[in-house]
Amino acid sequence: MPVISFQEALHKTEGLKRHLLLGNGFSIALFPNRFRYGSLLQQAFDDGLFENYPELFEAFNILETTDFEIVLEALIRMTKLLHLYVGDPDPKQKMLDHVERLKEALVTAIAGSHPARLSEISEEQFESCRNFLHNFSGKDLPRVGNIYTLNYDLLLYWTILHNPEPDFSTGEKIEPEDSELLIHDDGFRNPDDDPDAPYVTWDIDGGSNSQNIHFLHGGLHLFDAAHELQKYCWERAGGVPLMDQIKQALDEERYPMFVSEGDSDSKLEKIMHSGYLSRSFKSLAGVCQTNSANSTLFLYGHSLADSDNHILSLIEEGKIRSVFISIFGNENDEWNKALVERAKLLPAKRDNYPLTVHLYDAASATVWE
């Protein structure tokens, strides 16, 4: 498959409603030494998160991986088969306990690797990323699309809220809203029953109708409080940095909403048991079911791995006419060969609704440059 530049991809889709799906490559592009699975695993070991779980350490070695999801999937599959071979239920329960510990370790490792302050991202990097996002949700676009992310970190959240200071050098009066070029609504509003709460809550009725920012697999800043979904905020918490709030919650063994299951089916099951996650998932499904020449979907930083087949199946079984997928680095690298082969399969189930798949160079998008 030929690889075009991001600029060529924009030219091909000029005037269309562009939707964006972000994968882990979005975060790795900015902090390659923080958000790769190898870095997260080292962070977990350094923090002693597996100190009482030597079997987990050995599991990573035996499977020759640093990917949490691979070990999670292996453990989950084993729990389904173990009763066939072992009469005592204790081994199965121990493995289930380890599955939960591995999920908690992943969340904690991501939080530990996460930049603690906005200042670790430069103004130029924020501006570059906002320029990238502008192609999908810019106020001046003829059609504004949705932005979906599979990442747990705060980089997208920070970027869309990072409003640049207006340029007053010309002497012209500039209203504050003139500096805001992105349309962004994540569906969270001030809680009606507690207007002074240090958080906001997801508005399942009104907010979801205009929502165009979706965290498909949850996020560090989202906490399920049983009767409501809370989003931690800096300003409502009296200026306490967001990562400080999150780390305090982890210290108190309160964990954010995460879809960290190892395989695609388990992820989908977790999604469907959450009002917020299922609504966002159905929003992406709606995009993929749009049979219109005026709509397209861009994927950036996604490897098309089997663990996200619940996402890829929406494209395969949908009606959307064109998809643009980023590819980073040498096309002959093994991971890129796997990506290309998976991309070729996306149109295979389309008989009545043909799908055109384009590859574009991820580096040419200059997301954080």
ABEGO torsion letter per residue (X at the ends): XBBBBAAAAAAAABGBBBBBBBBAAAAAAABAAAABAAAAAAAAAAAGAAAABAAAAAAAAAAGBABAAAAAAAAAAAAAAAAAABABAAAAAAAAAAAAAAAAAAAAAAAAABBABAAABBAAAAAAAAAAAAAAABAABABBBBBBBABABAAAAAAAABBBBBBAAAGBBBBAAAABABBBBAGBBBBAABAABABBBBBAAAAAAABABBBAAEBAABBBAGABBBBBBAAAAGGBBAAAAAAAAAAAGBBBBBBABABAAAAAAAAAABAAAAAAAAAAAAAAABBBAABBBBBBGBAGBAAAAAAAAAAAABABABBBBBBBEBAABAAAAAAAAAAAAAAAABAABBBBBBBBBAAAAGAAX
